Amino acid sequence: MTASAPPVPASAPRVAIIGTGVIGAMAAWQLAARGAEVLAFDRYGRGHDRGASAGESRIFRTAYKEGGSYVPLLRRAGELWRELEAVSGRQLLTMCGGLTIGAPEEPDVLAVRRCAEETGLPHDILDSASAARRFPQHRLDPGEIALLDPNAGVLRPEPSVQGALDAAEEAGARILSYTPVEGFEETPGGWRLRAGGETHTVDHVVLTPGPWATALGPSAAIPVEPRLITACWFAARDVPAHRPERLPIAIRRHPEAGFSCFPLLDGVAVKIVPHHLGWPVIDSPDGLPRSATPEFAQAASAAVARLLPGLVPQPVRIGTYAEGFTPDEHAVVGPLPGAANATVLTGFSGHGFKLAPVFGEIAADLVLRGKTEHDIGELNPQRFTQGA
Ligand SMILES: Cc1cc2nc3c(=O)[nH]c(=O)nc-3n(C[C@H](O)[C@H](O)[C@H](O)COP(=O)(O)OP(=O)(O)OC[C@H]3O[C@@H](n4cnc5c(N)ncnc54)[C@H](O)[C@@H]3O)c2cc1C
């Protein structure tokens, strides 16, 4: 259950959630805790690794290169992560701090700095010599800087999804795994769905299909491209030096490479997600390639050899995942255009995990109250469908 629930409407609506990745799982938790009768469907099992919400670790950061308008959402997300930890009895978020490393004029470094300055967030700017002393795990070139955000950390995706679904179930939700929703029919005042050979009648649908958005009838018009994101794990020579106690999460920008870097959680290896090799579009997440090409692995190894001297530059493990990207790389969150009683949350474009609990809260606000106090104007689905 949750402590932060606004009042429940007089008669609890019956709500179907389509997709129980992290966004649907959080929506299920928030809606069920606020008294809705929730049916949550997924084509795969709880916490599966074919979509966007798996792979051991996720970055939480508050000085946000994507814009200062996210800062209030990030602050609320931080509170809700703690609430979910309390409710689920799981450790989900470790605040190890976060680094953005690169040349001072590099666009992402500038954007993080601007966000921190404009929103008054605490931060430290380390020159290359002091960064090398404090964080020798990273090799900086002369002239590069590291911006340290103390309000950053590492999230654990698998227990987060499991924890939110358990909390939803405890609050009365029905979680229907391996049950793809195949048919949607809008009815006066609600929807009729076909899933797993059964028909379900609900008052409202919440569409949280992640990278499957364009394959799902009602959200097919929203431009969400499924793309492949590959993560690689490299063994640490000095294990304690790479644990979250000593290694913050990092976003590294460099002329030869760019990657996100995650502290060691499994006792063996540090994860990097290369950015500079691109995130190729795939036909469908169902056809996700399950391994990287040798060229990709070699390029990731070269980036590690150049910039992370404490790691053995040969991957011990590689994981492939699918994520849905919109054209402006901001999510789509709000009432589904052209339909009544439908809310859509998709297209998180590689940065939705940290915000998932607040998006769950927003979904519950929109379903139960028809509005939210959170500022989500820039995420309005109509920016892509108007005039279409
Ligand atoms: C490798 C990688 C690294 C990332 N790193 C970060 C990070 O460090 N920090 C951060 O904040 N974000 C990060 N992100 C982004 C973040 O993880 C995603 O934005 C987030 O997980 C999106 O979740 P989702 O629920 O929208 O999608 P998904 O997790 O893909 O869930 C969608 C679900 O819908 C289900 N579904 C689809 N169609 C149907 C249907 N017809 N019927 C039933 N079920 C259906 C699917 O089976 C799936 O389970 C990363 C993403 C990836 C892939």
The ligand as a MOL file (V3000), in Angstrom:
LIG
                    3D

  0  0  0     0  0            999 V3000
M  V30 BEGIN CTAB
M  V30 COUNTS 53 58 0 0 0
M  V30 BEGIN ATOM
M  V30 1 C 19.7300 -0.7330 -21.6940 0
M  V30 2 C 18.9340 0.4330 -21.1910 0
M  V30 3 C 19.5220 1.3190 -20.2910 0
M  V30 4 C 18.7740 2.3740 -19.7700 0
M  V30 5 N 19.3350 3.1820 -18.8420 0
M  V30 6 C 18.5550 4.0570 -18.1630 0
M  V30 7 C 19.0560 4.7310 -17.0430 0
M  V30 8 O 20.2150 4.5560 -16.6790 0
M  V30 9 N 18.2170 5.5740 -16.3710 0
M  V30 10 C 16.9310 5.7770 -16.7550 0
M  V30 11 O 16.2200 6.5420 -16.1090 0
M  V30 12 N 16.4210 5.1220 -17.8260 0
M  V30 13 C 17.2020 4.2710 -18.5220 0
M  V30 14 N 16.6810 3.5710 -19.5680 0
M  V30 15 C 15.2950 3.8080 -19.9710 0
M  V30 16 C 14.2860 3.0760 -19.0990 0
M  V30 17 O 14.7890 1.8420 -18.6530 0
M  V30 18 C 12.9950 2.9290 -19.8800 0
M  V30 19 O 12.5790 4.2260 -20.2740 0
M  V30 20 C 11.8800 2.2650 -19.0930 0
M  V30 21 O 12.3020 1.0100 -18.6010 0
M  V30 22 C 10.6410 2.1140 -19.9810 0
M  V30 23 O 9.7340 1.2280 -19.3810 0
M  V30 24 P 8.3570 0.8270 -20.0800 0
M  V30 25 O 7.5250 0.2390 -19.0200 0
M  V30 26 O 7.8520 2.0030 -20.8670 0
M  V30 27 O 8.7580 -0.2480 -21.1900 0
M  V30 28 P 8.9670 -1.8330 -21.0620 0
M  V30 29 O 9.7630 -2.1440 -19.8760 0
M  V30 30 O 9.4820 -2.3070 -22.3760 0
M  V30 31 O 7.5170 -2.3860 -20.7980 0
M  V30 32 C 6.5270 -2.4410 -21.8010 0
M  V30 33 C 5.7410 -3.7070 -21.5540 0
M  V30 34 O 4.5680 -3.7410 -22.3670 0
M  V30 35 C 4.3150 -5.0890 -22.6680 0
M  V30 36 N 3.3890 -5.1380 -23.8050 0
M  V30 37 C 3.5560 -4.5610 -25.0150 0
M  V30 38 N 2.4950 -4.8230 -25.8130 0
M  V30 39 C 1.6350 -5.5650 -25.0670 0
M  V30 40 C 0.3450 -6.1520 -25.3310 0
M  V30 41 N -0.2600 -6.0410 -26.5110 0
M  V30 42 N -0.2450 -6.8480 -24.3320 0
M  V30 43 C 0.3570 -7.0050 -23.1260 0
M  V30 44 N 1.5720 -6.4820 -22.8410 0
M  V30 45 C 2.1950 -5.7700 -23.8000 0
M  V30 46 C 5.7050 -5.6540 -22.9540 0
M  V30 47 O 5.7610 -7.0610 -22.8520 0
M  V30 48 C 6.5320 -4.9560 -21.8850 0
M  V30 49 O 6.6570 -5.7460 -20.7070 0
M  V30 50 C 17.4220 2.5520 -20.1690 0
M  V30 51 C 16.8500 1.6760 -21.1090 0
M  V30 52 C 17.5850 0.6320 -21.5900 0
M  V30 53 C 16.9250 -0.3250 -22.5530 0
M  V30 END ATOM
M  V30 BEGIN BOND
M  V30 1 1 1 2
M  V30 2 1 2 3
M  V30 3 2 2 52
M  V30 4 2 3 4
M  V30 5 1 4 5
M  V30 6 1 4 50
M  V30 7 2 5 6
M  V30 8 1 6 7
M  V30 9 1 6 13
M  V30 10 2 7 8
M  V30 11 1 7 9
M  V30 12 1 9 10
M  V30 13 2 10 11
M  V30 14 1 10 12
M  V30 15 2 12 13
M  V30 16 1 13 14
M  V30 17 1 14 15
M  V30 18 1 14 50
M  V30 19 1 15 16
M  V30 20 1 16 17
M  V30 21 1 16 18
M  V30 22 1 18 19
M  V30 23 1 18 20
M  V30 24 1 20 21
M  V30 25 1 20 22
M  V30 26 1 22 23
M  V30 27 1 23 24
M  V30 28 2 24 25
M  V30 29 1 24 26
M  V30 30 1 24 27
M  V30 31 1 27 28
M  V30 32 2 28 29
M  V30 33 1 28 30
M  V30 34 1 28 31
M  V30 35 1 31 32
M  V30 36 1 32 33
M  V30 37 1 33 34
M  V30 38 1 33 48
M  V30 39 1 34 35
M  V30 40 1 35 36
M  V30 41 1 35 46
M  V30 42 1 36 37
M  V30 43 1 36 45
M  V30 44 2 37 38
M  V30 45 1 38 39
M  V30 46 1 39 40
M  V30 47 2 39 45
M  V30 48 1 40 41
M  V30 49 2 40 42
M  V30 50 1 42 43
M  V30 51 2 43 44
M  V30 52 1 44 45
M  V30 53 1 46 47
M  V30 54 1 46 48
M  V30 55 1 48 49
M  V30 56 2 50 51
M  V30 57 1 51 52
M  V30 58 1 52 53
M  V30 END BOND
M  V30 END CTAB
M  END
